[in-house]
Amino acid sequence: MTTNQSQSEADTTVDARGATCPGPLMDLISEVRAVDTGTVIALLSDAEKSPTEVEEWAEKSGNEVTDVVDQGDHNRIHVRKL
């Protein structure tokens, strides 16, 4: 799901702005491992490939990208642990 307007609520946030790929994805994976099923994590990333990498990872890992929001200087990507 990709939007430019809505922002679903996140339970926790991983701020990976300034990190290069695959750093933001690795930070997200670490957080997913640490939280309970159903938790929504917001990943903040200014790495250009993060939205694509996170969506591909979520599909393969069985998690769900619920929102991708372009914040101008970074993306806010919400992932629900399933």
KAPE-V32117 format. One record per pair of residues at least 24 apart in sequence whose ideal C-beta (glycine too) atoms are under 6 Angstrom apart, sorted by the first residue. I is the first residue (numbers start at 0). J is the second residue. Records with the same first field share a line. If there is no record, write none. Layout:
I = J, J
This chain:
1 = 67
3 = 69
6 = 68
7 = 65, 66, 77
9 = 39, 41, 77
10 = 38, 39
11 = 40
12 = 41
13 = 42
14 = 43
15 = 44
16 = 43, 45, 73
19 = 46
20 = 46, 48
23 = 49
24 = 52, 56
31 = 80
34 = 80
36 = 80
38 = 80
39 = 77, 79
40 = 78
41 = 75, 77
42 = 76
43 = 73, 75
44 = 74
45 = 73
49 = 74
50 = 74
